[in-house]
Each structure stands twice: as C-alpha cells, then as structure tokens.
Amino acid sequence: MSGKFELKKAKDGQFHFNLLATNGQVILSSEMYKAKDSALNGIESVRKNSQREGAFETKTSSNDKHYFLLMATNGQVVGQSQMYASAASCKSGIESVQKNAPSAVIDDQTS
C-alpha cells in the first residue's frame, strides 16, 4: 500500500488535507482552504515541492519538539508536520513525505 492524501471538509465549510504514510500515520497537514479546488492545488503543490531540493525547513518548537515545513517556490507554507521528539525522527518524516507524496492517491472524504 502506498501513502494517501485524505481530503476533508471542516465544520466551517473549509477544506484541508493530510498526507498519510503507508502505516496510516499523518506525516503532513495542510492549511485550511476556502475552496475544494484550492485544496486540490495544494495537494499538487505537495507532490511537486516534496521532490524539490531545499523545500523543507526544519524547526524546533518552544518545548524542544522538532517539526518541518514544506515550502512552495514562492515561500508559502504548503504543509506542516507533526511534532517529533528528536531531530532524527523529524528527518525520517521528511523522507517519508518525499517517498509517499508523488504517488499518493487522493481519498476524497468531502461528500
């Protein structure tokens, strides 16, 4: 089984998606989008940018947890990871996005 994008609709009517690894764990979450087409464009941006050199920025939160941001070429955040206990596990999360995003199917749960 490959990874998948879960496209969802929030209670306020906005759209968002999560990229799940083959084990079902969320490895990347999107921002909220007003339109479904915008969320689908966000998924395509994740597919493209996950393969681009320098697209990932690693960060450390105020409680010393590690996370990463996936950036578009225009500098906008395309997605954010969960919090990781170590820098090594954060790096593994990036590698999982790089591996799973290009071929991940879209599971549209908005209907």
Long-range contacts (C-beta under 8 A, 24 or more apart in sequence): 2-100, 2-103, 2-104, 2-105, 3-27, 3-96, 3-99, 3-100, 3-101, 3-103, 3-104, 4-104, 4-105, 4-106, 4-107, 5-43, 5-46, 5-104, 5-105, 5-106, 5-107, 6-107, 6-109, 7-36, 7-39, 7-40, 7-43, 7-106, 7-107, 7-108, 7-109, 7-110, 8-109, 8-110, 9-36, 9-109, 9-110, 15-39, 15-110, 17-42, 17-43, 19-46, 19-79, 19-97, 19-100, 19-101, 19-104, 20-100, 20-104, 21-96, 21-100, 22-100, 26-82, 27-81, 27-82, 27-93, 27-96, 27-97, 27-100, 28-70, 28-79, 28-80, 28-81, 28-97, 28-101, 29-79, 29-80, 29-81, 29-82, 30-78, 30-79, 31-77, 31-79, 36-110, 40-106, 42-78, 42-79, 43-106, 45-72, 45-78, 46-70, 46-78, 46-79, 46-97, 46-101, 47-101, 47-102, 47-104, 49-73, 49-78, 50-97, 50-98, 50-101, 50-102, 51-98, 51-101, 51-102, 56-94, 56-97, 58-87, 58-90, 58-91, 58-94, 66-90, 68-93, 68-94, 70-97
